[in-house]
Amino acid sequence: MCYTGIISAGQKVEHYEMASYGTLRKFAETLGLTEAVSLLEATMNDEKAADDKLTEVAVSAINVHVNEEAEG
């Protein structure tokens, strides 16, 4: 079974979160809120890592599906 649809939905959420944290980070930077900038940047990096992991899982799922189709 191919789970890429579920993974894609998860990535949409991650992208939405990255956009939100990026905007908030820029607001904090503009307002000179250095601690908030650091925290938002760390959170943004966590979101990027989650997105990268979802990409790895999606590629793996696609490869498994292609191999099953080729064998089947």
PyMOL Python script that loads the backbone (N, CA, C, O; Angstrom):
from pymol import cmd

cmd.read_pdbstr("""\
ATOM      1  N   MET A   1       0.841  -1.189   0.000  1.00  0.00           N
ATOM      2  CA  MET A   1       0.000   0.000   0.000  1.00  0.00           C
ATOM      3  C   MET A   1       0.884   1.251   0.000  1.00  0.00           C
ATOM      4  O   MET A   1       1.918   1.284   0.668  1.00  0.00           O
ATOM      5  N   CYS A   2       0.483   2.254  -0.734  1.00  0.00           N
ATOM      6  CA  CYS A   2       1.259   3.478  -0.852  1.00  0.00           C
ATOM      7  C   CYS A   2       0.642   4.577   0.020  1.00  0.00           C
ATOM      8  O   CYS A   2      -0.539   4.896  -0.118  1.00  0.00           O
ATOM      9  N   TYR A   3       1.430   5.138   0.898  1.00  0.00           N
ATOM     10  CA  TYR A   3       0.954   6.127   1.859  1.00  0.00           C
ATOM     11  C   TYR A   3       1.305   7.560   1.462  1.00  0.00           C
ATOM     12  O   TYR A   3       1.282   8.458   2.305  1.00  0.00           O
ATOM     13  N   THR A   4       1.621   7.776   0.218  1.00  0.00           N
ATOM     14  CA  THR A   4       2.098   9.095  -0.189  1.00  0.00           C
ATOM     15  C   THR A   4       1.052  10.185  -0.025  1.00  0.00           C
ATOM     16  O   THR A   4       1.410  11.342   0.193  1.00  0.00           O
ATOM     17  N   GLY A   5      -0.219   9.855  -0.121  1.00  0.00           N
ATOM     18  CA  GLY A   5      -1.273  10.858   0.090  1.00  0.00           C
ATOM     19  C   GLY A   5      -1.271  11.380   1.508  1.00  0.00           C
ATOM     20  O   GLY A   5      -1.407  12.583   1.735  1.00  0.00           O
ATOM     21  N   ILE A   6      -1.118  10.478   2.463  1.00  0.00           N
ATOM     22  CA  ILE A   6      -1.059  10.877   3.873  1.00  0.00           C
ATOM     23  C   ILE A   6       0.210  11.692   4.125  1.00  0.00           C
ATOM     24  O   ILE A   6       0.177  12.703   4.826  1.00  0.00           O
ATOM     25  N   ILE A   7       1.312  11.248   3.554  1.00  0.00           N
ATOM     26  CA  ILE A   7       2.572  11.956   3.728  1.00  0.00           C
ATOM     27  C   ILE A   7       2.471  13.352   3.121  1.00  0.00           C
ATOM     28  O   ILE A   7       2.957  14.321   3.705  1.00  0.00           O
ATOM     29  N   SER A   8       1.852  13.455   1.970  1.00  0.00           N
ATOM     30  CA  SER A   8       1.669  14.750   1.311  1.00  0.00           C
ATOM     31  C   SER A   8       0.863  15.708   2.181  1.00  0.00           C
ATOM     32  O   SER A   8       1.191  16.890   2.274  1.00  0.00           O
ATOM     33  N   ALA A   9      -0.181  15.204   2.810  1.00  0.00           N
ATOM     34  CA  ALA A   9      -0.988  16.040   3.707  1.00  0.00           C
ATOM     35  C   ALA A   9      -0.139  16.530   4.883  1.00  0.00           C
ATOM     36  O   ALA A   9      -0.252  17.683   5.299  1.00  0.00           O
ATOM     37  N   GLY A  10       0.706  15.651   5.412  1.00  0.00           N
ATOM     38  CA  GLY A  10       1.594  16.038   6.496  1.00  0.00           C
ATOM     39  C   GLY A  10       2.567  17.121   6.067  1.00  0.00           C
ATOM     40  O   GLY A  10       2.857  18.045   6.827  1.00  0.00           O
ATOM     41  N   GLN A  11       3.066  17.003   4.853  1.00  0.00           N
ATOM     42  CA  GLN A  11       3.994  18.022   4.357  1.00  0.00           C
ATOM     43  C   GLN A  11       3.296  19.358   4.148  1.00  0.00           C
ATOM     44  O   GLN A  11       3.898  20.411   4.363  1.00  0.00           O
ATOM     45  N   LYS A  12       2.049  19.329   3.736  1.00  0.00           N
ATOM     46  CA  LYS A  12       1.297  20.586   3.602  1.00  0.00           C
ATOM     47  C   LYS A  12       1.226  21.299   4.947  1.00  0.00           C
ATOM     48  O   LYS A  12       1.383  22.518   5.023  1.00  0.00           O
ATOM     49  N   VAL A  13       0.988  20.530   6.004  1.00  0.00           N
ATOM     50  CA  VAL A  13       0.945  21.108   7.346  1.00  0.00           C
ATOM     51  C   VAL A  13       2.308  21.692   7.711  1.00  0.00           C
ATOM     52  O   VAL A  13       2.391  22.807   8.226  1.00  0.00           O
ATOM     53  N   GLU A  14       3.366  20.944   7.446  1.00  0.00           N
ATOM     54  CA  GLU A  14       4.712  21.433   7.761  1.00  0.00           C
ATOM     55  C   GLU A  14       5.009  22.731   7.016  1.00  0.00           C
ATOM     56  O   GLU A  14       5.591  23.651   7.591  1.00  0.00           O
ATOM     57  N   HIS A  15       4.621  22.819   5.751  1.00  0.00           N
ATOM     58  CA  HIS A  15       4.881  24.022   4.969  1.00  0.00           C
ATOM     59  C   HIS A  15       4.095  25.212   5.515  1.00  0.00           C
ATOM     60  O   HIS A  15       4.602  26.333   5.560  1.00  0.00           O
ATOM     61  N   TYR A  16       2.861  24.960   5.927  1.00  0.00           N
ATOM     62  CA  TYR A  16       2.047  26.007   6.540  1.00  0.00           C
ATOM     63  C   TYR A  16       2.722  26.497   7.821  1.00  0.00           C
ATOM     64  O   TYR A  16       2.805  27.700   8.070  1.00  0.00           O
ATOM     65  N   GLU A  17       3.201  25.556   8.626  1.00  0.00           N
ATOM     66  CA  GLU A  17       3.872  25.923   9.873  1.00  0.00           C
ATOM     67  C   GLU A  17       5.153  26.704   9.603  1.00  0.00           C
ATOM     68  O   GLU A  17       5.434  27.689  10.285  1.00  0.00           O
ATOM     69  N   MET A  18       5.931  26.270   8.609  1.00  0.00           N
ATOM     70  CA  MET A  18       7.169  26.974   8.284  1.00  0.00           C
ATOM     71  C   MET A  18       6.875  28.407   7.840  1.00  0.00           C
ATOM     72  O   MET A  18       7.587  29.335   8.222  1.00  0.00           O
ATOM     73  N   ALA A  19       5.840  28.584   7.042  1.00  0.00           N
ATOM     74  CA  ALA A  19       5.463  29.935   6.605  1.00  0.00           C
ATOM     75  C   ALA A  19       5.055  30.791   7.803  1.00  0.00           C
ATOM     76  O   ALA A  19       5.429  31.960   7.894  1.00  0.00           O
ATOM     77  N   SER A  20       4.302  30.212   8.702  1.00  0.00           N
ATOM     78  CA  SER A  20       3.851  30.956   9.888  1.00  0.00           C
ATOM     79  C   SER A  20       5.021  31.341  10.783  1.00  0.00           C
ATOM     80  O   SER A  20       5.136  32.494  11.197  1.00  0.00           O
ATOM     81  N   TYR A  21       5.891  30.376  11.082  1.00  0.00           N
ATOM     82  CA  TYR A  21       7.035  30.673  11.938  1.00  0.00           C
ATOM     83  C   TYR A  21       8.002  31.648  11.266  1.00  0.00           C
ATOM     84  O   TYR A  21       8.601  32.490  11.935  1.00  0.00           O
ATOM     85  N   GLY A  22       8.151  31.536   9.959  1.00  0.00           N
ATOM     86  CA  GLY A  22       9.020  32.473   9.243  1.00  0.00           C
ATOM     87  C   GLY A  22       8.496  33.901   9.326  1.00  0.00           C
ATOM     88  O   GLY A  22       9.267  34.840   9.527  1.00  0.00           O
ATOM     89  N   THR A  23       7.202  34.060   9.174  1.00  0.00           N
ATOM     90  CA  THR A  23       6.590  35.389   9.282  1.00  0.00           C
ATOM     91  C   THR A  23       6.738  35.939  10.693  1.00  0.00           C
ATOM     92  O   THR A  23       7.109  37.098  10.879  1.00  0.00           O
ATOM     93  N   LEU A  24       6.448  35.104  11.683  1.00  0.00           N
ATOM     94  CA  LEU A  24       6.586  35.544  13.076  1.00  0.00           C
ATOM     95  C   LEU A  24       8.029  35.898  13.412  1.00  0.00           C
ATOM     96  O   LEU A  24       8.294  36.858  14.137  1.00  0.00           O
ATOM     97  N   ARG A  25       8.951  35.114  12.879  1.00  0.00           N
ATOM     98  CA  ARG A  25      10.368  35.400  13.120  1.00  0.00           C
ATOM     99  C   ARG A  25      10.734  36.768  12.564  1.00  0.00           C
ATOM    100  O   ARG A  25      11.433  37.541  13.220  1.00  0.00           O
ATOM    101  N   LYS A  26      10.269  37.069  11.362  1.00  0.00           N
ATOM    102  CA  LYS A  26      10.573  38.370  10.749  1.00  0.00           C
ATOM    103  C   LYS A  26       9.947  39.503  11.556  1.00  0.00           C
ATOM    104  O   LYS A  26      10.577  40.545  11.741  1.00  0.00           O
ATOM    105  N   PHE A  27       8.724  39.318  12.035  1.00  0.00           N
ATOM    106  CA  PHE A  27       8.103  40.332  12.896  1.00  0.00           C
ATOM    107  C   PHE A  27       8.947  40.554  14.145  1.00  0.00           C
ATOM    108  O   PHE A  27       9.216  41.694  14.523  1.00  0.00           O
ATOM    109  N   ALA A  28       9.362  39.465  14.783  1.00  0.00           N
ATOM    110  CA  ALA A  28      10.165  39.564  16.004  1.00  0.00           C
ATOM    111  C   ALA A  28      11.492  40.260  15.722  1.00  0.00           C
ATOM    112  O   ALA A  28      11.956  41.076  16.518  1.00  0.00           O
ATOM    113  N   GLU A  29      12.092  39.936  14.595  1.00  0.00           N
ATOM    114  CA  GLU A  29      13.357  40.570  14.215  1.00  0.00           C
ATOM    115  C   GLU A  29      13.152  42.079  14.030  1.00  0.00           C
ATOM    116  O   GLU A  29      13.954  42.883  14.504  1.00  0.00           O
ATOM    117  N   THR A  30      12.097  42.447  13.353  1.00  0.00           N
ATOM    118  CA  THR A  30      11.788  43.857  13.106  1.00  0.00           C
ATOM    119  C   THR A  30      11.564  44.611  14.411  1.00  0.00           C
ATOM    120  O   THR A  30      11.931  45.780  14.533  1.00  0.00           O
ATOM    121  N   LEU A  31      10.961  43.939  15.380  1.00  0.00           N
ATOM    122  CA  LEU A  31      10.682  44.563  16.674  1.00  0.00           C
ATOM    123  C   LEU A  31      11.849  44.480  17.650  1.00  0.00           C
ATOM    124  O   LEU A  31      11.762  44.976  18.773  1.00  0.00           O
ATOM    125  N   GLY A  32      12.948  43.848  17.218  1.00  0.00           N
ATOM    126  CA  GLY A  32      14.127  43.751  18.070  1.00  0.00           C
ATOM    127  C   GLY A  32      13.992  42.740  19.202  1.00  0.00           C
ATOM    128  O   GLY A  32      14.670  42.857  20.222  1.00  0.00           O
ATOM    129  N   LEU A  33      13.129  41.756  19.032  1.00  0.00           N
ATOM    130  CA  LEU A  33      12.902  40.732  20.058  1.00  0.00           C
ATOM    131  C   LEU A  33      13.836  39.553  19.810  1.00  0.00           C
ATOM    132  O   LEU A  33      13.434  38.528  19.260  1.00  0.00           O
ATOM    133  N   THR A  34      15.091  39.718  20.224  1.00  0.00           N
ATOM    134  CA  THR A  34      16.123  38.751  19.880  1.00  0.00           C
ATOM    135  C   THR A  34      15.875  37.353  20.462  1.00  0.00           C
ATOM    136  O   THR A  34      16.167  36.354  19.805  1.00  0.00           O
ATOM    137  N   GLU A  35      15.346  37.274  21.671  1.00  0.00           N
ATOM    138  CA  GLU A  35      15.064  35.951  22.246  1.00  0.00           C
ATOM    139  C   GLU A  35      13.983  35.236  21.447  1.00  0.00           C
ATOM    140  O   GLU A  35      14.085  34.038  21.181  1.00  0.00           O
ATOM    141  N   ALA A  36      12.946  35.978  21.067  1.00  0.00           N
ATOM    142  CA  ALA A  36      11.877  35.386  20.260  1.00  0.00           C
ATOM    143  C   ALA A  36      12.411  34.942  18.903  1.00  0.00           C
ATOM    144  O   ALA A  36      12.023  33.889  18.396  1.00  0.00           O
ATOM    145  N   VAL A  37      13.300  35.741  18.314  1.00  0.00           N
ATOM    146  CA  VAL A  37      13.902  35.379  17.023  1.00  0.00           C
ATOM    147  C   VAL A  37      14.607  34.038  17.145  1.00  0.00           C
ATOM    148  O   VAL A  37      14.440  33.164  16.294  1.00  0.00           O
ATOM    149  N   SER A  38      15.390  33.876  18.193  1.00  0.00           N
ATOM    150  CA  SER A  38      16.139  32.628  18.396  1.00  0.00           C
ATOM    151  C   SER A  38      15.194  31.441  18.562  1.00  0.00           C
ATOM    152  O   SER A  38      15.403  30.381  17.971  1.00  0.00           O
ATOM    153  N   LEU A  39      14.161  31.627  19.366  1.00  0.00           N
ATOM    154  CA  LEU A  39      13.207  30.534  19.592  1.00  0.00           C
ATOM    155  C   LEU A  39      12.444  30.172  18.319  1.00  0.00           C
ATOM    156  O   LEU A  39      12.255  28.996  18.010  1.00  0.00           O
ATOM    157  N   LEU A  40      12.012  31.187  17.592  1.00  0.00           N
ATOM    158  CA  LEU A  40      11.272  30.934  16.354  1.00  0.00           C
ATOM    159  C   LEU A  40      12.173  30.304  15.289  1.00  0.00           C
ATOM    160  O   LEU A  40      11.725  29.460  14.513  1.00  0.00           O
ATOM    161  N   GLU A  41      13.431  30.712  15.255  1.00  0.00           N
ATOM    162  CA  GLU A  41      14.370  30.112  14.311  1.00  0.00           C
ATOM    163  C   GLU A  41      14.607  28.642  14.639  1.00  0.00           C
ATOM    164  O   GLU A  41      14.673  27.805  13.739  1.00  0.00           O
ATOM    165  N   ALA A  42      14.736  28.329  15.925  1.00  0.00           N
ATOM    166  CA  ALA A  42      14.911  26.928  16.335  1.00  0.00           C
ATOM    167  C   ALA A  42      13.681  26.102  15.969  1.00  0.00           C
ATOM    168  O   ALA A  42      13.802  24.971  15.498  1.00  0.00           O
ATOM    169  N   THR A  43      12.518  26.664  16.186  1.00  0.00           N
ATOM    170  CA  THR A  43      11.279  25.959  15.838  1.00  0.00           C
ATOM    171  C   THR A  43      11.188  25.757  14.332  1.00  0.00           C
ATOM    172  O   THR A  43      10.785  24.694  13.860  1.00  0.00           O
ATOM    173  N   MET A  44      11.567  26.786  13.586  1.00  0.00           N
ATOM    174  CA  MET A  44      11.562  26.689  12.123  1.00  0.00           C
ATOM    175  C   MET A  44      12.499  25.579  11.658  1.00  0.00           C
ATOM    176  O   MET A  44      12.162  24.835  10.737  1.00  0.00           O
ATOM    177  N   ASN A  45      13.656  25.457  12.274  1.00  0.00           N
ATOM    178  CA  ASN A  45      14.597  24.391  11.917  1.00  0.00           C
ATOM    179  C   ASN A  45      14.010  23.012  12.219  1.00  0.00           C
ATOM    180  O   ASN A  45      14.223  22.064  11.463  1.00  0.00           O
ATOM    181  N   ASP A  46      13.275  22.903  13.319  1.00  0.00           N
ATOM    182  CA  ASP A  46      12.600  21.643  13.647  1.00  0.00           C
ATOM    183  C   ASP A  46      11.560  21.287  12.588  1.00  0.00           C
ATOM    184  O   ASP A  46      11.433  20.129  12.190  1.00  0.00           O
ATOM    185  N   GLU A  47      10.822  22.295  12.138  1.00  0.00           N
ATOM    186  CA  GLU A  47       9.803  22.065  11.106  1.00  0.00           C
ATOM    187  C   GLU A  47      10.450  21.642   9.790  1.00  0.00           C
ATOM    188  O   GLU A  47       9.936  20.760   9.102  1.00  0.00           O
ATOM    189  N   LYS A  48      11.564  22.260   9.441  1.00  0.00           N
ATOM    190  CA  LYS A  48      12.282  21.885   8.216  1.00  0.00           C
ATOM    191  C   LYS A  48      12.784  20.445   8.316  1.00  0.00           C
ATOM    192  O   LYS A  48      12.718  19.690   7.347  1.00  0.00           O
ATOM    193  N   ALA A  49      13.282  20.073   9.490  1.00  0.00           N
ATOM    194  CA  ALA A  49      13.760  18.695   9.685  1.00  0.00           C
ATOM    195  C   ALA A  49      12.608  17.703   9.548  1.00  0.00           C
ATOM    196  O   ALA A  49      12.772  16.633   8.962  1.00  0.00           O
ATOM    197  N   ALA A  50      11.450  18.057  10.085  1.00  0.00           N
ATOM    198  CA  ALA A  50      10.277  17.182   9.958  1.00  0.00           C
ATOM    199  C   ALA A  50       9.869  17.053   8.493  1.00  0.00           C
ATOM    200  O   ALA A  50       9.527  15.962   8.038  1.00  0.00           O
ATOM    201  N   ASP A  51       9.901  18.150   7.760  1.00  0.00           N
ATOM    202  CA  ASP A  51       9.570  18.125   6.336  1.00  0.00           C
ATOM    203  C   ASP A  51      10.556  17.261   5.566  1.00  0.00           C
ATOM    204  O   ASP A  51      10.160  16.485   4.696  1.00  0.00           O
ATOM    205  N   ASP A  52      11.839  17.394   5.883  1.00  0.00           N
ATOM    206  CA  ASP A  52      12.860  16.566   5.226  1.00  0.00           C
ATOM    207  C   ASP A  52      12.624  15.081   5.502  1.00  0.00           C
ATOM    208  O   ASP A  52      12.768  14.248   4.607  1.00  0.00           O
ATOM    209  N   LYS A  53      12.262  14.756   6.739  1.00  0.00           N
ATOM    210  CA  LYS A  53      11.994  13.362   7.102  1.00  0.00           C
ATOM    211  C   LYS A  53      10.788  12.835   6.337  1.00  0.00           C
ATOM    212  O   LYS A  53      10.799  11.702   5.856  1.00  0.00           O
ATOM    213  N   LEU A  54       9.750  13.655   6.225  1.00  0.00           N
ATOM    214  CA  LEU A  54       8.568  13.238   5.464  1.00  0.00           C
ATOM    215  C   LEU A  54       8.921  13.004   3.991  1.00  0.00           C
ATOM    216  O   LEU A  54       8.384  12.095   3.359  1.00  0.00           O
ATOM    217  N   THR A  55       9.810  13.813   3.456  1.00  0.00           N
ATOM    218  CA  THR A  55      10.249  13.617   2.072  1.00  0.00           C
ATOM    219  C   THR A  55      10.964  12.277   1.930  1.00  0.00           C
ATOM    220  O   THR A  55      10.729  11.538   0.974  1.00  0.00           O
ATOM    221  N   GLU A  56      11.838  11.969   2.885  1.00  0.00           N
ATOM    222  CA  GLU A  56      12.534  10.675   2.862  1.00  0.00           C
ATOM    223  C   GLU A  56      11.541   9.515   2.900  1.00  0.00           C
ATOM    224  O   GLU A  56      11.679   8.551   2.147  1.00  0.00           O
ATOM    225  N   VAL A  57      10.558   9.610   3.763  1.00  0.00           N
ATOM    226  CA  VAL A  57       9.555   8.552   3.897  1.00  0.00           C
ATOM    227  C   VAL A  57       8.751   8.422   2.611  1.00  0.00           C
ATOM    228  O   VAL A  57       8.457   7.310   2.171  1.00  0.00           O
ATOM    229  N   ALA A  58       8.395   9.553   2.008  1.00  0.00           N
ATOM    230  CA  ALA A  58       7.623   9.521   0.763  1.00  0.00           C
ATOM    231  C   ALA A  58       8.414   8.847  -0.351  1.00  0.00           C
ATOM    232  O   ALA A  58       7.878   8.011  -1.079  1.00  0.00           O
ATOM    233  N   VAL A  59       9.682   9.205  -0.485  1.00  0.00           N
ATOM    234  CA  VAL A  59      10.523   8.602  -1.527  1.00  0.00           C
ATOM    235  C   VAL A  59      10.641   7.103  -1.290  1.00  0.00           C
ATOM    236  O   VAL A  59      10.561   6.312  -2.230  1.00  0.00           O
ATOM    237  N   SER A  60      10.829   6.718  -0.045  1.00  0.00           N
ATOM    238  CA  SER A  60      10.917   5.300   0.288  1.00  0.00           C
ATOM    239  C   SER A  60       9.622   4.575  -0.059  1.00  0.00           C
ATOM    240  O   SER A  60       9.656   3.483  -0.626  1.00  0.00           O
ATOM    241  N   ALA A  61       8.484   5.172   0.276  1.00  0.00           N
ATOM    242  CA  ALA A  61       7.177   4.556  -0.014  1.00  0.00           C
ATOM    243  C   ALA A  61       6.963   4.418  -1.519  1.00  0.00           C
ATOM    244  O   ALA A  61       6.436   3.408  -1.986  1.00  0.00           O
ATOM    245  N   ILE A  62       7.368   5.422  -2.264  1.00  0.00           N
ATOM    246  CA  ILE A  62       7.221   5.371  -3.719  1.00  0.00           C
ATOM    247  C   ILE A  62       8.094   4.260  -4.285  1.00  0.00           C
ATOM    248  O   ILE A  62       7.655   3.498  -5.147  1.00  0.00           O
ATOM    249  N   ASN A  63       9.329   4.168  -3.802  1.00  0.00           N
ATOM    250  CA  ASN A  63      10.233   3.122  -4.285  1.00  0.00           C
ATOM    251  C   ASN A  63       9.696   1.730  -3.977  1.00  0.00           C
ATOM    252  O   ASN A  63       9.780   0.837  -4.821  1.00  0.00           O
ATOM    253  N   VAL A  64       9.150   1.533  -2.790  1.00  0.00           N
ATOM    254  CA  VAL A  64       8.559   0.242  -2.432  1.00  0.00           C
ATOM    255  C   VAL A  64       7.406  -0.067  -3.373  1.00  0.00           C
ATOM    256  O   VAL A  64       7.286  -1.188  -3.868  1.00  0.00           O
ATOM    257  N   HIS A  65       6.562   0.920  -3.619  1.00  0.00           N
ATOM    258  CA  HIS A  65       5.405   0.710  -4.501  1.00  0.00           C
ATOM    259  C   HIS A  65       5.860   0.380  -5.918  1.00  0.00           C
ATOM    260  O   HIS A  65       5.304  -0.520  -6.548  1.00  0.00           O
ATOM    261  N   VAL A  66       6.850   1.086  -6.425  1.00  0.00           N
ATOM    262  CA  VAL A  66       7.354   0.818  -7.779  1.00  0.00           C
ATOM    263  C   VAL A  66       7.938  -0.581  -7.868  1.00  0.00           C
ATOM    264  O   VAL A  66       7.705  -1.300  -8.839  1.00  0.00           O
ATOM    265  N   ASN A  67       8.705  -0.965  -6.840  1.00  0.00           N
ATOM    266  CA  ASN A  67       9.285  -2.315  -6.838  1.00  0.00           C
ATOM    267  C   ASN A  67       8.219  -3.398  -6.782  1.00  0.00           C
ATOM    268  O   ASN A  67       8.339  -4.424  -7.451  1.00  0.00           O
ATOM    269  N   GLU A  68       7.177  -3.175  -5.988  1.00  0.00           N
ATOM    270  CA  GLU A  68       6.072  -4.143  -5.910  1.00  0.00           C
ATOM    271  C   GLU A  68       5.374  -4.269  -7.258  1.00  0.00           C
ATOM    272  O   GLU A  68       5.015  -5.369  -7.680  1.00  0.00           O
ATOM    273  N   GLU A  69       5.182  -3.133  -7.934  1.00  0.00           N
ATOM    274  CA  GLU A  69       4.541  -3.137  -9.246  1.00  0.00           C
ATOM    275  C   GLU A  69       5.404  -3.881 -10.262  1.00  0.00           C
ATOM    276  O   GLU A  69       4.886  -4.627 -11.094  1.00  0.00           O
ATOM    277  N   ALA A  70       6.706  -3.679 -10.195  1.00  0.00           N
ATOM    278  CA  ALA A  70       7.620  -4.314 -11.132  1.00  0.00           C
ATOM    279  C   ALA A  70       7.654  -5.830 -10.922  1.00  0.00           C
ATOM    280  O   ALA A  70       7.777  -6.600 -11.874  1.00  0.00           O
ATOM    281  N   GLU A  71       7.543  -6.238  -9.661  1.00  0.00           N
ATOM    282  CA  GLU A  71       7.573  -7.674  -9.362  1.00  0.00           C
ATOM    283  C   GLU A  71       6.244  -8.362  -9.608  1.00  0.00           C
ATOM    284  O   GLU A  71       6.173  -9.569  -9.839  1.00  0.00           O
ATOM    285  N   GLY A  72       5.187  -7.552  -9.551  1.00  0.00           N
ATOM    286  CA  GLY A  72       3.882  -8.109  -9.510  1.00  0.00           C
ATOM    287  C   GLY A  72       3.130  -8.448 -10.682  1.00  0.00           C
ATOM    288  O   GLY A  72       2.002  -8.929 -10.575  1.00  0.00           O
TER     289      GLY A  72
END
""", "prot")
cmd.dss("prot")
cmd.show_as("cartoon", "prot")
cmd.util.cbc("prot")
cmd.orient("prot")
